[in-house]
Amino acid sequence: MKTARGHKVGFFDSGVGGLSVLRAFQALCPEVETEYLADSAHAPYGNRPAEEIARLSEANAEELIARGCDVVVVACNTATAAAIDLLRRKHPEIPFVGMEPAVKPAALRSKSGVVAVLATAGTFRGRLYNETKGRYAGGVKVIAAVADEFVAEAERIRGAPYAEWTEADRARIIGIVRARVEPLLDAGADVIVLGCTHFPLLIGAIEEVCAGRAEVIDPSPAVARQIRRVLA
């Protein structure tokens, strides 16, 4: 059953990553009905060929539409890069909201002139990332860092909030995050963009490692606001 507003918003990702976007939207618009589809059978998408990601994304979108969703959120940076243009062509009657790398706000906020983007290889190959970087990051150095191991850890804890991690989880994840993030800090990055929806699920550990040396940008709240604009 749809809400009184008459909308049902569907979210999909390869596993639990898109929960970061879903939770941000639910906090902003708790009155809107939502549906989450986790394609755990094919997680992660990050290193799959673009053609396969597009096929999987189309199947996910069609499933959500069949469940009554009249807005579909591609809550995955890799799937957005590979499939959102296709989805919009195939379903012009459905508004699709995707993930856009937060390179522009990172470039505006950086004081050192160095920003880092943590993402998957598929995101870095995509048109959206490269167009956004070319348009907005001309005055800064952008370090692109593939962090597939973050996806594995987010799946391992099933997206549990930081406060619910066991001591063993916390120690293991902080060690993994430190190995990836410390070199970015040492290279002068003072803003770090989380360019994969799985990564905000580890933001407690990422901010702990950064310890104030860099601002961490989670794009989920901005995407939630965009969904609200689409609904309006």
SEZAMAR-657105 format. One line per 10 residues: for each residue z, y, x of N, C-alpha, C, O, CB. Coordinates in pm, whole numbers, plus 50000, padded with zeros to 5 digits. Glycine has a CB too. Example, Ala and Ser with C-alpha at 12.3 -4.5 7.8 and 13.67 -1.06 7.14 Angstrom:
2
50780/49431/51319/50780/49550/51230/50780/49670/51320/50846/49668/51424/50905/49553/51131  50708/49775/51285/50714/49894/51367/50787/50003/51290/50804/50114/51341/50572/49940/51408
//
This chain:
232
50000/49881/50085/50000/50000/50000/50000/50125/50089/50073/50133/50188/50123/50000/49904  49917/50221/50051/49911/50344/50129/50023/50440/50090/50086/50424/49985/49775/50413/50111  50047/50537/50175/50150/50635/50147/50101/50730/50038/49985/50726/49997/50189/50712/50274  50193/50816/49992/50156/50916/49892/50047/51008/49943/49970/51063/49865/50278/50997/49850  50041/51025/50074/49938/51111/50132/49802/51044/50128/49700/51109/50149/49974/51149/50275  49800/50914/50101/49673/50844/50089/49610/50803/50219/49490/50773/50222/49580/50927/50015  49687/50800/50326/49632/50764/50456/49705/50644/50515/49825/50626/50495/49639/50882/50552  49631/50566/50587/49689/50458/50667/49621/50463/50803/49499/50452/50813/49672/50317/50598  49701/50478/50907/49648/50496/51042/49667/50366/51120/49778/50315/51132/49718/50615/51116  49556/50313/51173/49561/50190/51252/49551/50220/51401/49477/50309/51442/49450/50096/51211
49626/50145/51481/49628/50159/51627/49595/50024/51687/49641/49921/51636/49768/50212/51678  49516/50021/51794/49498/49895/51866/49498/49916/52016/49461/50022/52066/49369/49827/51822  49539/49811/52085/49538/49808/52232/49541/49662/52275/49563/49572/52193/49658/49888/52293  49519/49641/52403/49527/49506/52458/49673/49476/52492/49713/49490/52608/49436/49491/52584  49751/49435/52394/49892/49410/52417/49979/49521/52363/49948/49582/52261/49918/49390/52563  50090/49548/52435/50192/49640/52382/50171/49786/52421/50244/49872/52374/50328/49595/52429  50074/49815/52506/50060/49950/52560/50052/50058/52454/50116/50162/52467/49939/49958/52645  49973/50034/52349/49954/50135/52246/50078/50168/52168/50079/50264/52090/49850/50091/52153  50185/50090/52186/50312/50124/52120/50361/50262/52163/50431/50329/52087/50419/50018/52152  50325/50304/52284/50368/50438/52330/50308/50546/52240/50375/50645/52209/50326/50461/52477
50184/50528/52199/50118/50625/52111/50169/50610/51968/50196/50709/51901/49964/50607/52115  50182/50486/51923/50233/50460/51789/50371/50524/51770/50395/50590/51669/50241/50309/51761  50461/50505/51866/50597/50560/51853/50596/50712/51851/50672/50774/51777/50685/50510/51969  50509/50773/51932/50500/50919/51932/50450/50970/51798/50498/51071/51748/50407/50968/52045  50353/50899/51739/50301/50941/51609/50404/50920/51498/50419/51004/51410/50172/50866/51576  50473/50807/51502/50574/50781/51400/50687/50884/51404/50742/50920/51301/50631/50641/51417  50721/50929/51525/50823/51034/51537/50775/51166/51479/50853/51243/51423/50863/51053/51684  50643/51193/51492/50586/51319/51443/50557/51313/51294/50578/51411/51223/50459/51352/51520  50509/51200/51245/50466/51186/51105/50525/51059/51045/50452/50964/51016/50310/51184/51094  50656/51055/51026/50719/50931/50979/50677/50891/50838/50697/50776/50798/50868/50946/50983
50620/50985/50763/50583/50955/50625/50448/50883/50613/50413/50835/50505/50579/51083/50545  50372/50875/50722/50239/50815/50717/50247/50667/50751/50312/50628/50848/50142/50888/50815  50181/50585/50671/50181/50441/50695/50097/50409/50818/49992/50469/50840/50127/50365/50571  50144/50314/50897/50074/50276/51020/50059/50125/51028/50132/50049/50964/50149/50329/51144  49962/50085/51110/49938/49944/51137/49906/49932/51285/49827/50010/51338/49821/49886/51047  49967/49834/51352/49942/49815/51495/49881/49677/51520/49934/49576/51473/50073/49833/51577  49772/49674/51593/49706/49549/51628/49712/49534/51780/49654/49613/51855/49556/49547/51577  49783/49432/51824/49797/49404/51968/49705/49287/52004/49731/49173/51963/49945/49372/52006  49601/49313/52080/49510/49207/52121/49566/49140/52247/49509/49151/52356/49366/49263/52147  49678/49073/52230/49747/49012/52344/49667/48897/52404/49682/48866/52522/49884/48963/52302
49582/48835/52324/49503/48722/52373/49407/48763/52484/49369/48681/52567/49425/48658/52259  49368/48891/52485/49271/48939/52584/49331/49044/52678/49258/49110/52752/49149/48997/52514  49463/49058/52675/49527/49157/52764/49533/49103/52907/49554/48984/52929/49670/49191/52714  49513/49193/53006/49480/49334/52990/49329/49357/52985/49251/49272/53028/49540/49416/53104  49289/49472/52933/49147/49509/52930/49100/49569/53063/48981/49569/53092/49122/49609/52817  49194/49618/53142/49161/49704/53256/49053/49655/53349/48972/49735/53396/49280/49724/53334  49048/49525/53378/48950/49475/53475/48836/49397/53411/48758/49332/53481/49018/49389/53576  48826/49401/53278/48717/49332/53210/48590/49417/53213/48599/49539/53224/48756/49299/53064  48472/49355/53203/48347/49433/53198/48344/49524/53075/48400/49490/52971/48224/49340/53196  48279/49639/53089/48275/49737/52981/48215/49678/52854/48259/49710/52743/48196/49860/53024
48113/49592/52868/48048/49532/52752/48146/49444/52674/48145/49444/52550/47926/49450/52795  48230/49370/52745/48328/49285/52679/48435/49370/52609/48476/49339/52497/48393/49189/52780  48479/49475/52676/48579/49563/52615/48525/49626/52487/48596/49638/52387/48623/49674/52714  48397/49666/52490/48335/49725/52372/48331/49624/52257/48358/49659/52142/48193/49774/52403  48298/49500/52288/48292/49396/52185/48431/49371/52125/48446/49361/52003/48235/49265/52243  48531/49360/52211/48668/49337/52163/48717/49456/52080/48783/49438/51977/48763/49313/52282  48685/49576/52125/48728/49697/52053/48663/49704/51915/48728/49743/51818/48693/49823/52134  48537/49666/51907/48470/49667/51777/48536/49569/51681/48555/49600/51563/48321/49632/51794  48572/49451/51730/48640/49353/51646/48776/49405/51601/48815/49385/51486/48656/49220/51721  48849/49470/51691/48980/49526/51656/48967/49634/51550/49044/49637/51453/49049/49583/51781
48870/49723/51569/48850/49833/51474/48813/49778/51336/48864/49825/51235/48742/49929/51524  48726/49681/51335/48684/49625/51205/48800/49554/51135/48809/49558/51012/48569/49527/51225  48888/49492/51211/49006/49429/51152/49098/49534/51089/49150/49514/50979/49082/49347/51258  49119/49643/51159/49205/49749/51105/49143/49814/50981/49213/49844/50884/49231/49856/51212  49013/49834/50983/48945/49890/50866/48958/49794/50748/48979/49836/50634/48794/49918/50898  48945/49664/50776/48960/49563/50670/49102/49564/50612/49122/49528/50496/48926/49424/50724  49200/49604/50693/49338/49611/50646/49369/49742/50571/49482/49765/50530/49433/49597/50763  49267/49825/50555/49285/49947/50477/49308/50073/50555/49343/50176/50497/49395/49929/50385  49291/50069/50685/49312/50189/50767/49192/50283/50752/49077/50240/50767/49333/50151/50917  49219/50410/50724/49110/50506/50712/49104/50602/50830/49018/50690/50834/49126/50586/50584
49194/50584/50927/49186/50648/51059/49221/50541/51160/49318/50467/51142/49282/50775/51070  49143/50532/51268/49168/50430/51371/49190/50499/51505/49110/50582/51548/49050/50328/51379  49300/50462/51570/49335/50518/51700/49308/50412/51807/49367/50304/51804/49484/50565/51704  49220/50444/51899/49193/50356/52013/49301/50387/52115/49282/50469/52205/49046/50377/52073  49415/50320/52100/49535/50353/52178/49532/50284/52313/49628/50218/52353/49661/50313/52101  49422/50301/52382/49399/50237/52512/49297/50321/52587/49188/50344/52537/49349/50089/52496  49332/50366/52706/49240/50449/52784/49114/50374/52822/49004/50428/52815/49308/50501/52908  49130/50248/52862/49014/50168/52904/48920/50145/52787/48799/50159/52802/49059/50035/52962  48975/50110/52670/48891/50087/52552/48826/50216/52504/48712/50214/52458/48975/50025/52439  48898/50328/52514/48837/50456/52478/48716/50483/52565/48610/50523/52516/48940/50570/52492
48731/50461/52696/48621/50486/52789/48502/50397/52759/48387/50441/52769/48667/50464/52932  48527/50272/52722/48419/50175/52705/48358/50174/52567/48242/50135/52551/48468/50039/52737  48434/50217/52464/48391/50184/52329/48393/50295/52226/48332/50279/52121/48474/50077/52279  48458/50407/52250/48477/50499/52139/48345/50559/52090/48330/50584/51970/48571/50611/52179  48249/50583/52178/48119/50635/52133/48050/50533/52042/47993/50570/51939/48029/50668/52254  48056/50406/52080/47998/50298/51999/48065/50291/51863/47998/50280/51760/48010/50164/52072  48198/50296/51861/48271/50285/51736/48236/50400/51641/48222/50379/51521/48422/50283/51762  48223/50518/51694/48189/50633/51610/48048/50621/51553/48023/50663/51440/48203/50763/51689  47956/50564/51630/47819/50543/51579/47817/50436/51470/47747/50451/51370/47725/50502/51694  47892/50329/51490/47888/50216/51397/47966/50244/51268/47934/50187/51164/47944/50092/51463
48066/50330/51276/48150/50358/51159/48164/50510/51141/48272/50565/51161/48290/50291/51174  48056/50577/51104/48063/50724/51093/48158/50771/50983/48198/50888/50982/47926/50780/51067  48194/50681/50892/48283/50719/50783/48430/50718/50824/48516/50765/50749/48263/50626/50665  48461/50665/50943/48599/50651/50990/48624/50747/51106/48550/50745/51204/48628/50505/51033  48726/50832/51097/48763/50912/51214/48830/50823/51320/48925/50750/51290/48858/51029/51172  48781/50830/51442/48841/50758/51555/48906/50859/51649/48846/50961/51684/48735/50672/51630  49028/50829/51689/49099/50912/51786/49120/50828/51912/49171/50716/51904/49237/50965/51729  49081/50881/52026/49095/50807/52151/49188/50877/52248/49249/50979/52217/48959/50787/52216  49197/50818/52364/49282/50871/52470/49198/50953/52567/49092/50908/52611/49355/50756/52545  49244/51072/52600/49175/51155/52699/49268/51178/52817/49382/51221/52798/49129/51290/52637
49222/51151/52939/49309/51171/53056/49357/51316/53063/49278/51409/53049/49235/51134/53186  49487/51333/53083/49547/51467/53080/49528/51541/53212/49623/51592/53271/49698/51457/53047  49404/51545/53257/49374/51610/53385/49386/51762/53373/49433/51829/53465/49233/51571/53434  49342/51816/53259/49346/51961/53242/49489/52016/53249/49513/52106/53329/49284/52000/53109  49584/51966/53170/49720/52020/53183/49780/51994/53319/49859/52075/53369/49810/51960/53077  49744/51882/53382/49796/51855/53516/49748/51960/53615/49825/52009/53697/49754/51716/53563  49618/51993/53607/49562/52092/53699/49626/52229/53677/49650/52303/53772/49409/52102/53680  49653/52262/53550/49712/52393/53520/49857/52402/53567/49903/52510/53605/49705/52420/53371  49928/52290/53565/50071/52291/53598/50098/52273/53747/50208/52305/53793/50142/52183/53521  50003/52221/53822/50028/52192/53963/50044/52319/54045/49965/52412/54033/49914/52107/54020
50146/52322/54126/50167/52432/54219/50120/52396/54359/50088/52484/54440/50315/52472/54222  50118/52267/54389/50076/52223/54522/49924/52210/54533/49870/52205/54644/50142/52088/54556  49856/52206/54418/49711/52185/54421/49672/52039/54435/49556/52008/54460/49650/52263/54533  49770/51949/54419/49743/51805/54428/49804/51739/54305/49924/51752/54279/49802/51744/54561  49721/51667/54229/49770/51590/54115/49727/51445/54133/49627/51416/54200/49718/51649/53979  49802/51356/54073/49770/51214/54080/49750/51160/53939/49820/51201/53846/49881/51134/54154  49656/51070/53925/49632/51002/53798/49653/50853/53821/49586/50792/53904/49489/51032/53742  49746/50796/53746/49768/50651/53747/49693/50591/53630/49714/50632/53516/49920/50616/53741  49606/50495/53656/49526/50437/53548/49473/50301/53592/49510/50250/53698/49410/50531/53507  49386/50245/53509/49319/50120/53544/49180/50152/53598/49130/50263/53581/49309/50023/53421
49119/50055/53662/48984/50074/53717/48886/50109/53607/48796/50190/53628/48937/49949/53793  48901/50048/53489/48810/50074/53379/48814/50218/53333/48711/50275/53297/48841/49984/53264  48931/50278/53333/48944/50419/53295/48875/50508/53396/48805/50602/53358/49091/50458/53282  48892/50481/53523/48831/50564/53626/48679/50553/53626/48610/50646/53671/48885/50526/53762  48625/50442/53577/48479/50427/53570/48420/50498/53448/48299/50519/53441/48442/50279/53566  48504/50533/53352/48456/50582/53224/48406/50726/53227/48444/50806/53312/48563/50570/53123  48320/50756/53129/48262/50889/53117/48370/50996/53091/48365/51103/53151/48159/50891/53004  48467/50967/53002/48565/51067/52964/48646/51116/53083/48666/51237/53101/48659/51012/52859  48692/51023/53166/48772/51063/53282/48689/51149/53376/48735/51254/53421/48825/50940/53356  48569/51106/53406/48488/51177/53504/48440/51313/53452/48431/51409/53528/48367/51093/53544
48410/51320/53323/48373/51450/53266/48492/51546/53264/48479/51663/53298/48318/51432/53124  48607/51494/53225/48727/51578/53222/48765/51626/53361/48798/51743/53380/48844/51502/53159  48760/51536/53456/48791/51575/53594/48693/51679/53644/48733/51778/53707/48788/51452/53687  48564/51659/53617/48463/51754/53663/48478/51891/53599/48449/51992/53662/48325/51701/53635  48522/51894/53474/48531/52019/53400/48656/52099/53434/48652/52222/53441/48526/51992/53252  48768/52031/53454/48895/52101/53461/48967/52095/53595/49062/52170/53618/48984/52047/53358  48923/52007/53685/49001/51986/53808/48930/52041/53931/48954/51995/54042/49028/51838/53827  48844/52139/53911/48769/52192/54025/48857/52255/54131/48821/52254/54249/48671/52293/53977  48972/52309/54091/49055/52380/54187/49167/52298/54247/49248/52350/54323/49111/52498/54124  49173/52169/54213/49281/52086/54265/49225/51956/54323/49113/51915/54291/49385/52056/54155
49304/51895/54407/49272/51762/54457/49331/51660/54361/49449/51666/54328/49326/51741/54602  49247/51564/54316/49293/51461/54224/49294/51327/54297/49192/51282/54348/49203/51454/54097  49411/51265/54302/49424/51132/54362/49422/51030/54250/49508/51031/54162/49555/51120/54448  49324/50941/54253/49312/50836/54152/49377/50709/54207/49337/50658/54311/49163/50811/54113  49477/50659/54134/49551/50541/54181/49548/50433/54073/49600/50453/53963/49698/50577/54218  49488/50320/54105/49487/50206/54013/49624/50138/54020/49673/50106/54128/49371/50104/54048  49684/50116/53903/49820/50058/53897/49824/49946/53794/49903/49952/53699/49925/50168/53864  49740/49846/53812/49735/49735/53717/49869/49663/53706/49900/49605/53602/49626/49637/53758  49948/49666/53814/50076/49595/53811/50171/49659/53708/50262/49591/53660/50140/49596/53951  50152/49785/53675/50235/49849/53573/50207/49788/53435/50298/49771/53354/50209/50002/53569
50080/49755/53411/50044/49691/53284/50117/49558/53270/50173/49528/53165/49890/49670/53275  50116/49480/53377/50183/49349/53374/50332/49364/53346/50390/49283/53272/50161/49275/53506  50395/49466/53405/50538/49485/53383/50569/49531/53241/50667/49488/53181/50594/49585/53484  50485/49620/53188/50506/49665/53050/50493/49548/52952/50567/49540/52854/50406/49775/53014  50398/49459/52980/50383/49340/52896/50503/49246/52914/50550/49184/52818/50252/49266/52929  50551/49237/53036/50661/49145/53064/50787/49184/52987/50860/49097/52940/50690/49142/53213  50814/49313/52974/50933/49358/52901/50903/49382/52753/50990/49425/52678/50988/49486/52963  50776/49354/52712/50733/49368/52573/50756/49508/52518/50785/49526/52400/50806/49267/52486  50741/49607/52606/50752/49746/52563/50892/49792/52530/50909/49896/52466/50668/49766/52446  50993/49718/52573/51132/49755/52542/51168/49891/52604/51124/49921/52715/51230/49646/52593
51247/49973/52533/51291/50102/52590/51373/50081/52718/51436/49977/52738/51374/50181/52486  51370/50181/52802/51438/50175/52932/51584/50136/52919/51636/50058/52999/51427/50310/53003  51652/50189/52816/51794/50162/52798/51823/50015/52769/51936/49970/52785/51849/50247/52686  51721/49941/52725/51739/49801/52690/51698/49705/52802/51709/49583/52786/51661/49769/52566  51651/49758/52914/51612/49670/53025/51735/49602/53084/51844/49660/53087/51536/49750/53135  51717/49481/53129/51823/49415/53204/51830/49476/53344/51738/49545/53388/51800/49262/53212  51940/49450/53412/51953/49500/53550/51843/49441/53638/51789/49509/53725/52092/49465/53608  51809/49316/53615/51704/49251/53695/51569/49318/53668/51492/49342/53761/51695/49100/53663  51540/49348/53541/51415/49417/53507/51411/49554/53574/51310/49592/53632/51400/49432/53354  51522/49626/53564/51526/49762/53619/51501/49761/53770/51422/49840/53821/51662/49829/53587
51568/49672/53841/51553/49666/53987/51411/49627/54025/51352/49684/54116/51652/49566/54048  51355/49529/53953/51219/49483/53985/51116/49592/53958/51028/49618/54041/51184/49357/53904  51126/49657/53841/51026/49756/53803/51036/49880/53891/50934/49936/53931/51043/49795/53656  51157/49924/53923/51170/50041/54011/51110/50011/54148/51046/50098/54207/51319/50081/54025  51128/49891/54198/51067/49854/54325/50915/49860/54319/50851/49909/54412/51111/49715/54367  50857/49810/54210/50711/49811/54193/50660/49954/54178/50559/49991/54238/50671/49727/54070  50731/50033/54099/50691/50172/54079/50702/50251/54209/50614/50331/54242/50777/50237/53970  50810/50229/54284/50828/50302/54409/50714/50276/54506/50667/50369/54572/50961/50263/54473  50669/50152/54514/50561/50118/54606/50431/50190/54571/50352/50220/54660/50538/49968/54607  50410/50216/54442/50287/50282/54399/50300/50434/54399/50203/50504/54431/50249/50234/54261
50417/50487/54364/50432/50631/54341/50471/50707/54467/50428/50821/54487/50534/50656/54234  50554/50647/54553/50598/50717/54675/50479/50769/54759/50485/50883/54804/50683/50624/54761  50374/50691/54780/50260/50746/54857/50196/50867/54790/50146/50956/54860/50155/50638/54877  50197/50874/54659/50141/50988/54589/50227/51112/54611/50176/51222/54632/50127/50959/54438  50357/51093/54607/50448/51205/54634/50434/51251/54778/50431/51371/54805/50595/51164/54606  50424/51156/54871/50409/51190/55013/50277/51263/55039/50266/51340/55134/50416/51064/55099  50177/51238/54952/50047/51305/54968/50047/51444/54905/49946/51514/54909/49936/51221/54904  50161/51484/54848/50174/51620/54796/50156/51635/54646/50158/51748/54596/50076/51706/54863  50138/51526/54573/50120/51537/54428/50248/51587/54364/50356/51530/54383/50078/51400/54368  50236/51694/54287/50353/51745/54216/50339/51727/54065/50429/51766/53989/50374/51892/54248
50228/51669/54020/50209/51630/53881/50145/51491/53881/50047/51467/53952/50121/51735/53802  50201/51400/53802/50147/51265/53792/50112/51238/53647/50197/51248/53558/50248/51158/53846  49985/51204/53624/49935/51177/53489/49939/51027/53464/49892/50948/53546/49791/51232/53471  49995/50989/53350/49996/50848/53309/49869/50823/53229/49861/50857/53111/50125/50812/53225  49769/50765/53294/49636/50749/53236/49612/50613/53175/49497/50569/53164/49534/50774/53339  49718/50545/53135/49709/50416/53066/49824/50412/52967/49936/50449/53002/49715/50294/53167  49798/50367/52845/49902/50371/52743/50018/50277/52773/50126/50294/52717/49843/50336/52608  49999/50179/52860/50110/50093/52901/50211/50170/52987/50331/50140/52984/50057/49972/52978  50164/50269/53062/50249/50330/53164/50367/50410/53108/50474/50408/53168/50166/50420/53251  50352/50482/52994/50469/50551/52941/50584/50456/52903/50698/50500/52891/50430/50630/52820
50554/50329/52885/50660/50232/52857/50749/50212/52980/50859/50157/52970/50600/50099/52813  50702/50256/53096/50779/50248/53221/50825/50386/53268/50868/50402/53382/50696/50181/53332  50817/50486/53181/50837/50624/53227/50979/50646/53280/50998/50730/53369/50810/50721/53112  51076/50573/53229/51212/50589/53282/51218/50557/53430/51283/50629/53506/51309/50500/53208  51151/50450/53471/51148/50411/53612/51063/50508/53693/51098/50542/53807/51094/50269/53627  50952/50553/53636/50863/50644/53708/50935/50776/53736/50928/50829/53847/50733/50669/53628  51003/50830/53636/51075/50956/53656/51192/50939/53751/51226/51031/53825/51124/51011/53521  51254/50823/53749/51364/50798/53842/51314/50799/53986/51378/50855/54075/51432/50663/53811  51198/50738/54009/51140/50736/54144/51096/50876/54184/51115/50916/54299/51020/50638/54151  51038/50951/54092/50993/51087/54124/51111/51179/54155/51100/51267/54240/50910/51146/54008
51222/51158/54088/51346/51232/54116/51324/51382/54127/51379/51448/54215/51409/51180/54245  51242/51436/54037/51219/51580/54035/51112/51628/54130/51079/51747/54128/51344/51649/54065  51057/51542/54213/50953/51585/54308/50819/51607/54240/50735/51679/54292/50938/51482/54420  50798/51545/54124/50673/51562/54051/50702/51554/53901/50790/51481/53857/50569/51453/54092  50625/51631/53825/50631/51623/53679/50544/51505/53635/50435/51485/53687/50583/51757/53612  50594/51429/53539/50520/51314/53488/50467/51350/53349/50545/51387/53261/50610/51185/53482  50336/51339/53329/50274/51374/53202/50241/51248/53123/50160/51165/53166/50147/51460/53224  50305/51234/53009/50277/51128/52913/50187/51189/52805/50230/51281/52736/50410/51068/52851  50064/51140/52788/49972/51201/52691/50001/51163/52546/49939/51218/52455/49832/51164/52725  50092/51071/52523/50114/51020/52387/50146/51129/52285/50088/51128/52176/50226/50920/52388
50237/51224/52314/50265/51328/52214/50142/51413/52179/50125/51452/52064/50375/51418/52264  50058/51441/52278/49936/51520/52250/49841/51441/52161/49778/51499/52072/49865/51559/52382  49831/51311/52182/49744/51228/52098/49802/51223/51956/49727/51228/51859/49730/51085/52156  49933/51212/51945/49997/51212/51812/49964/51341/51737/49937/51338/51617/50150/51194/51826  49967/51453/51807/49934/51580/51741/49787/51584/51698/49755/51641/51594/49964/51698/51835  49700/51524/51777/49558/51518/51740/49537/51432/51616/49457/51467/51529/49474/51463/51857  49609/51321/51606/49600/51237/51485/49644/51317/51364/49581/51311/51259/49687/51108/51500  49753/51393/51378/49800/51477/51267/49694/51578/51225/49675/51603/51106/49931/51549/51306  49626/51637/51323/49519/51732/51290/49406/51663/51216/49351/51719/51121/49465/51799/51418  49370/51543/51256/49265/51467/51188/49306/51439/51044/49224/51453/50953/49236/51333/51262
49429/51402/51022/49477/51375/50887/49474/51501/50801/49447/51496/50681/49619/51318/50891  49502/51614/50863/49505/51741/50787/49366/51785/50747/49350/51889/50683/49572/51852/50870
//
